[in-house]
Amino acid sequence: MAIAVWQKGRRLFSTAAVLMILAAVAHTAGSLASGPEDPVGRNLLESMRNYKVPLGMGMNPSVHDIYWDLVFTMSITFAAR
């Protein structure tokens, strides 16, 4: 007996779901593995770490922190779809 996920009529949906999970993993791995290799990129990254944004309610994250929050939010959104 075939697994219910791969039954006729569900194959396209199941394939799309698996591809979205793979895209989420690739997005996260690519973001974590990459880093600036040139001096300009390293300078930009350091500037992002040093620039703080007052958001209120005691929150004062750096732009670098906001960037990583968006990276992980996109990965979670890909996997949750």
Number of C-alpha atoms within 10 A of each C-alpha: 4 7 6 9 12 13 12 9 9 12 13 11 12 14 12 13 16 12 14 18 18 14 15 20 16 13 16 17 12 11 14 11 7 8 11 11 8 8 9 10 12 13 12 13 15 12 14 16 15 13 13 16 13 11 9 7 6 7 10 13 15 16 17 18 15 14 12 13 12 12 16 15 13 15 21 15 13 18 17 11 9
